[in-house]
Amino acid sequence: MERKRAVEFLDRLIKQSRVDAILITDLANVWYLSGFRGSEGAILFSKKGRWFFSDFRYRDQAEEEVSGFKVKIFKNKFKEIQRLLHRLGVRNLGFEASGLSCQLFRAFKKEMKGIRLKVLKKSLAEIRARKDPDEIRWISNAAKLAEKGLSTALKSFRAGITELDFAAELEYQIRKAGSGWMPFETIVASGPRGAFPHAKATGKKIKKGELVVIDFGAAFNGYGADLTVTVAAGDPGRKARELYQIVSTAQKQAIAGLEPGKLCRDIDRLARGYIRRRGYGRYFGHGLGHGLGLAVHEEPAINSKSETVLEPGMVFTIEPGIYLPGQFGVRIEDDLVLNNEKKPLLFSRSNQPLRVLE
């Protein structure tokens, strides 16, 4: 697997940054470039070649998964990389800030005598924001797995079940549908707890008539989907139905406004403006959406401050919400891609008429 756009980007970055090589330690970027899925890996990308580094645990896995790089298995990461850098005559070494903790930087600085370390101003996050066709297909498949798991799990949804029990059932059904892993902890937040945007599932029993916010995901070939539905355990009442419809309309208006060339902040404004006009602007405090890929949150950020320009191939969520403290919350989240036909293609269908489950 070779990401042509990424290779071309790194070639340009070496020249623009005036470095001899770039060391990539962010595991998501290592995965993106090489196909390696382990927990220990680094890539040296230089004018004279490309190398992948890992330890003994991943000797066989690296040989199986890594392509486009010479594989080196180390006993001591720093010394192995240092030897190669000196052999290549590297004097200036670039790092991505996203993969460089203070501890790692100090360790490299201590070991890399005679080599100038330079934190790069750009990173592969820019390239990963636009997906290749295979990546788009994998995220679409992940969304399908998530929805299949939800459809089955909702058959056991009822007043009286605890949030934790339903979260466990949902994750079981998503894994059974074929998800490779859970990209994040499932949120099941009922009644007043739905007003916490990132509530964790608890032992609280879901009561009759409560709205329940369910935020869940799935993964396919390492790429994640992120969906949110809001359902009701019996009739939730007029106000809850009204707010659900406001959130639903806000999401539809934002999606209808999507097209290449628009600023992310302008899309956020479409949903936020509608919710504000309906009198609930103060209760929608988070960004409208975020990019999806190897990480659940990556570029582009769809929020009120983002000046990122939308481009074909960008995959992201649109997830407006209203959260009334002490009462309930509503969030609807779908995943989509801005495709080459200049229209958004939805991977999911979270935005449905409110599902009232008795």
C-alpha positions as CSV (number, residue, x, y, z in Angstrom):
1,M,0.0,0.0,0.0
2,E,1.4,3.3,-1.0
3,R,-0.3,6.6,-0.6
4,K,1.0,8.5,-3.6
5,R,-0.2,11.9,-2.4
6,A,1.5,11.4,1.0
7,V,4.8,10.4,-0.6
8,E,4.7,13.5,-2.9
9,F,3.8,15.7,0.1
10,L,6.8,14.4,2.1
11,D,9.1,14.9,-0.8
12,R,8.0,18.5,-1.0
13,L,8.2,18.9,2.8
14,I,11.8,17.8,2.9
15,K,12.7,20.5,0.4
16,Q,10.5,23.2,1.9
17,S,11.7,22.6,5.5
18,R,15.4,22.2,4.4
19,V,15.9,18.9,6.2
20,D,17.6,15.8,5.0
21,A,15.0,13.4,6.4
22,I,11.7,13.2,8.3
23,L,11.1,10.8,11.2
24,I,7.4,9.9,11.6
25,T,6.4,8.5,15.0
26,D,2.6,9.3,15.0
27,L,1.2,5.7,14.8
28,A,-1.8,6.8,12.7
29,N,0.6,8.3,10.1
30,V,2.9,5.3,10.3
31,W,-0.2,3.1,9.6
32,Y,-1.4,5.4,6.8
33,L,2.0,5.3,5.0
34,S,3.0,1.7,5.5
35,G,0.0,-0.4,6.4
36,F,1.5,-1.4,9.7
37,R,-1.0,-1.8,12.5
38,G,1.1,-2.5,15.6
39,S,1.7,-0.4,18.7
40,E,5.4,0.2,18.1
41,G,6.6,1.7,14.8
42,A,8.4,4.6,13.2
43,I,9.3,5.6,9.6
44,L,12.3,7.4,8.3
45,F,11.6,9.1,5.1
46,S,14.7,10.6,3.4
47,K,16.1,11.7,0.1
48,K,18.0,8.4,-0.1
49,G,15.3,6.0,0.8
50,R,12.5,4.9,3.2
51,W,12.8,2.7,6.3
52,F,10.3,1.3,8.7
53,F,11.4,0.5,12.3
54,S,9.8,-1.8,15.0
55,D,10.8,-4.2,17.6
56,F,11.0,-8.0,17.9
57,R,7.3,-8.4,18.7
58,Y,6.4,-7.2,15.3
59,R,9.0,-8.9,13.1
60,D,6.6,-11.2,11.3
61,Q,3.7,-8.7,11.3
62,A,5.9,-6.0,9.8
63,E,7.1,-8.4,7.0
64,E,3.4,-9.2,6.3
65,E,1.9,-5.7,6.5
66,V,4.6,-3.2,5.6
67,S,5.1,-2.3,1.9
68,G,7.2,0.4,0.3
69,F,9.8,0.5,3.1
70,K,12.9,-1.4,4.1
71,V,12.1,-3.1,7.4
72,K,14.5,-2.8,10.3
73,I,13.8,-4.6,13.6
74,F,15.6,-2.9,16.5
75,K,16.8,-3.8,20.0
76,N,17.3,-0.1,20.9
77,K,15.2,2.2,18.8
78,F,17.3,5.3,19.3
79,K,20.7,3.7,18.5
80,E,19.3,1.9,15.5
81,I,17.9,5.1,14.0
82,Q,21.0,7.1,14.9
83,R,23.3,4.6,13.1
84,L,21.2,4.8,10.0
85,L,21.1,8.6,10.1
86,H,24.9,8.8,10.4
87,R,25.3,6.4,7.6
88,L,23.0,8.5,5.4
89,G,24.8,11.7,6.3
90,V,21.7,13.3,7.8
91,R,22.4,16.6,9.6
92,N,18.9,18.0,9.8
93,L,16.1,15.8,10.9
94,G,12.4,16.8,10.8
95,F,9.7,15.7,13.2
96,E,5.9,15.9,13.1
97,A,4.7,17.7,16.3
98,S,1.7,15.3,16.5
99,G,4.0,12.3,17.2
100,L,6.5,14.1,19.4
101,S,6.0,14.0,23.1
102,C,8.3,16.1,25.3
103,Q,9.8,12.8,26.6
104,L,10.4,11.4,23.2
105,F,12.0,14.7,22.0
106,R,14.4,14.7,25.0
107,A,15.3,11.1,24.3
108,F,16.1,11.7,20.6
109,K,18.0,14.9,21.5
110,K,20.1,13.0,23.9
111,E,20.9,10.2,21.5
112,M,21.2,12.1,18.2
113,K,24.5,13.8,18.7
114,G,25.5,16.0,15.8
115,I,22.0,16.0,14.3
116,R,19.7,19.1,14.4
117,L,16.1,18.3,15.3
118,K,13.5,20.4,13.7
119,V,9.8,20.4,14.5
120,L,7.9,20.7,11.2
121,K,5.1,23.2,10.6
122,K,3.2,20.8,8.4
123,S,2.2,17.2,8.9
124,L,0.4,14.3,7.1
125,A,-2.8,15.4,8.7
126,E,-3.3,17.8,5.8
127,I,-3.1,14.8,3.3
128,R,-5.2,12.5,5.5
129,A,-8.0,15.0,5.4
130,R,-8.8,14.0,1.9
131,K,-9.5,10.3,1.5
132,D,-8.5,8.0,-1.3
133,P,-11.3,5.8,-2.8
134,D,-10.4,2.7,-0.7
135,E,-10.5,4.8,2.5
136,I,-13.9,6.2,1.6
137,R,-15.2,2.6,1.0
138,W,-13.8,1.4,4.3
139,I,-15.5,4.2,6.3
140,S,-18.7,3.6,4.5
141,N,-18.5,-0.1,5.4
142,A,-17.8,0.8,9.0
143,A,-20.9,3.0,9.1
144,K,-22.9,0.0,7.7
145,L,-21.6,-2.3,10.4
146,A,-22.5,0.3,13.1
147,E,-26.0,0.7,11.8
148,K,-26.5,-3.1,11.5
149,G,-25.5,-3.5,15.1
150,L,-27.8,-0.8,16.3
151,S,-30.7,-2.2,14.4
152,T,-30.3,-5.5,16.1
153,A,-29.5,-4.1,19.6
154,L,-32.6,-1.8,19.5
155,K,-34.8,-4.9,19.6
156,S,-33.8,-5.3,23.3
157,F,-34.1,-1.6,24.1
158,R,-36.9,-0.8,26.6
159,A,-37.6,1.2,29.7
160,G,-36.0,-0.6,32.7
161,I,-32.8,-1.6,31.0
162,T,-29.7,0.1,32.3
163,E,-27.5,2.3,30.2
164,L,-24.6,-0.1,30.7
165,D,-26.5,-3.1,29.7
166,F,-27.7,-1.5,26.5
167,A,-24.2,-0.3,25.7
168,A,-22.9,-3.8,26.2
169,E,-25.6,-5.2,23.9
170,L,-24.9,-2.6,21.3
171,E,-21.2,-3.2,21.3
172,Y,-21.7,-7.0,21.1
173,Q,-24.0,-6.7,18.1
174,I,-21.6,-4.3,16.3
175,R,-18.7,-6.7,16.9
176,K,-20.9,-9.6,15.8
177,A,-21.7,-7.6,12.6
178,G,-18.0,-7.6,11.8
179,S,-16.4,-4.5,13.4
180,G,-12.7,-5.0,14.0
181,W,-12.7,-2.9,17.1
182,M,-14.6,-0.2,18.9
183,P,-13.2,3.2,17.9
184,F,-14.4,4.8,21.2
185,E,-16.4,4.1,24.3
186,T,-20.1,3.9,23.5
187,I,-22.3,6.6,25.0
188,V,-25.7,5.8,26.3
189,A,-27.2,8.8,28.1
190,S,-30.8,8.8,29.2
191,G,-33.1,11.5,30.5
192,P,-31.1,14.3,32.3
193,R,-27.8,12.6,31.6
194,G,-28.5,13.2,27.9
195,A,-27.6,16.8,28.6
196,F,-24.0,15.7,29.0
197,P,-22.5,15.7,25.5
198,H,-19.9,13.1,26.4
199,A,-21.7,11.2,29.2
200,K,-20.5,7.7,30.0
201,A,-23.0,4.8,30.3
202,T,-23.8,4.1,33.9
203,G,-26.0,1.7,35.9
204,K,-28.9,4.1,35.7
205,K,-32.1,2.5,34.5
206,I,-33.8,4.1,31.5
207,K,-37.1,5.4,32.5
208,K,-40.4,5.3,30.5
209,G,-40.7,8.5,28.4
210,E,-37.0,9.4,28.5
211,L,-35.0,10.5,25.5
212,V,-31.8,8.5,25.2
213,V,-28.7,9.7,23.3
214,I,-26.7,6.8,21.8
215,D,-23.3,7.7,20.4
216,F,-21.5,4.7,18.9
217,G,-19.1,3.6,16.3
218,A,-17.6,0.7,14.3
219,A,-14.4,0.0,12.4
220,F,-13.6,-1.6,9.1
221,N,-10.0,-2.2,8.1
222,G,-8.9,0.2,10.7
223,Y,-11.1,3.1,9.6
224,G,-13.8,4.3,12.0
225,A,-17.4,5.5,11.8
226,D,-19.0,7.7,14.4
227,L,-22.8,7.9,14.6
228,T,-25.3,9.3,17.1
229,V,-29.1,8.6,17.4
230,T,-31.6,9.9,19.9
231,V,-34.5,7.6,20.6
232,A,-37.3,7.6,23.2
233,A,-38.3,4.9,25.7
234,G,-42.0,5.6,25.2
235,D,-43.7,8.9,24.5
236,P,-41.3,11.7,25.6
237,G,-43.8,14.6,25.4
238,R,-44.3,17.6,23.2
239,K,-41.2,19.6,24.2
240,A,-38.8,16.7,23.5
241,R,-40.4,16.1,20.1
242,E,-40.1,19.8,19.3
243,L,-36.4,19.9,20.1
244,Y,-35.7,16.7,18.2
245,Q,-37.3,18.2,15.2
246,I,-35.2,21.4,15.6
247,V,-32.0,19.3,15.7
248,S,-33.1,17.2,12.7
249,T,-33.8,20.3,10.6
250,A,-30.5,22.0,11.6
251,Q,-28.6,18.9,10.4
252,K,-30.5,18.8,7.1
253,Q,-29.8,22.5,6.5
254,A,-26.1,22.1,7.1
255,I,-25.9,19.1,4.8
256,A,-27.8,20.9,2.1
257,G,-25.2,23.7,2.3
258,L,-22.2,21.4,1.8
259,E,-20.1,21.9,-1.4
260,P,-16.5,22.2,-2.3
261,G,-15.0,25.6,-1.8
262,K,-17.0,26.6,1.2
263,L,-15.4,27.3,4.6
264,C,-16.1,24.8,7.4
265,R,-17.2,27.6,9.7
266,D,-19.9,28.6,7.2
267,I,-21.4,25.1,7.4
268,D,-21.3,25.3,11.2
269,R,-23.1,28.6,10.9
270,L,-26.0,27.1,9.0
271,A,-26.9,24.6,11.7
272,R,-26.0,26.9,14.6
273,G,-27.9,29.8,13.2
274,Y,-31.1,27.8,12.8
275,I,-30.9,26.5,16.4
276,R,-30.2,30.0,17.6
277,R,-33.3,31.4,15.8
278,R,-35.4,28.7,17.4
279,G,-34.2,30.0,20.8
280,Y,-31.7,27.3,21.8
281,G,-28.4,28.7,20.7
282,R,-26.9,28.7,24.2
283,Y,-27.6,25.0,24.5
284,F,-25.5,24.0,21.4
285,G,-21.9,24.4,22.6
286,H,-19.7,22.0,20.6
287,G,-18.5,22.1,17.0
288,L,-20.8,20.8,14.3
289,G,-18.6,18.0,13.1
290,H,-15.1,16.5,12.6
291,G,-13.1,14.4,10.1
292,L,-13.1,10.6,10.2
293,G,-10.4,8.2,9.2
294,L,-7.8,6.1,11.0
295,A,-8.5,8.4,14.0
296,V,-12.1,9.1,15.1
297,H,-11.3,12.9,15.2
298,E,-9.1,14.3,12.5
299,E,-9.2,17.0,9.9
300,P,-11.3,18.8,8.8
301,A,-12.8,20.4,11.9
302,I,-16.3,21.7,11.3
303,N,-16.7,24.5,13.8
304,S,-17.4,28.2,14.1
305,K,-13.7,29.1,13.9
306,S,-12.4,26.7,11.2
307,E,-11.2,28.4,8.0
308,T,-10.5,25.1,6.3
309,V,-11.9,25.0,2.8
310,L,-14.0,21.9,2.0
311,E,-12.6,19.7,-0.8
312,P,-13.9,16.6,-2.6
313,G,-12.8,13.5,-0.7
314,M,-13.2,14.9,2.8
315,V,-15.1,12.6,5.1
316,F,-16.6,14.0,8.2
317,T,-19.6,14.0,10.7
318,I,-22.4,16.5,10.9
319,E,-23.8,16.4,14.5
320,P,-25.8,19.3,15.9
321,G,-27.2,18.9,19.4
322,I,-29.3,20.7,22.0
323,Y,-28.6,20.0,25.7
324,L,-31.0,21.2,28.4
325,P,-29.4,20.9,31.8
326,G,-31.4,18.8,34.2
327,Q,-33.9,17.8,31.5
328,F,-32.6,15.9,28.4
329,G,-30.4,16.2,25.4
330,V,-30.8,15.5,21.6
331,R,-28.0,14.9,19.2
332,I,-28.1,13.5,15.6
333,E,-24.9,12.5,13.9
334,D,-24.3,11.2,10.4
335,D,-21.1,10.4,8.5
336,L,-20.7,11.6,4.9
337,V,-18.2,12.3,2.1
338,L,-18.0,15.3,-0.1
339,N,-17.6,13.5,-3.4
340,N,-16.4,14.5,-6.8
341,E,-20.0,15.2,-8.0
342,K,-19.9,18.2,-5.6
343,K,-22.7,16.7,-3.5
344,P,-22.4,15.1,-0.1
345,L,-22.9,11.3,0.0
346,L,-24.4,10.1,3.3
347,F,-23.0,6.8,4.7
348,S,-25.7,6.6,7.4
349,R,-29.2,7.5,8.2
350,S,-29.3,8.6,11.8
351,N,-31.6,11.5,11.0
352,Q,-35.0,9.7,11.0
353,P,-38.3,10.7,12.5
354,L,-38.0,10.2,16.3
355,R,-38.1,6.5,17.1
356,V,-40.4,5.8,20.1
357,L,-39.6,2.4,21.4
358,E,-42.1,0.9,23.8
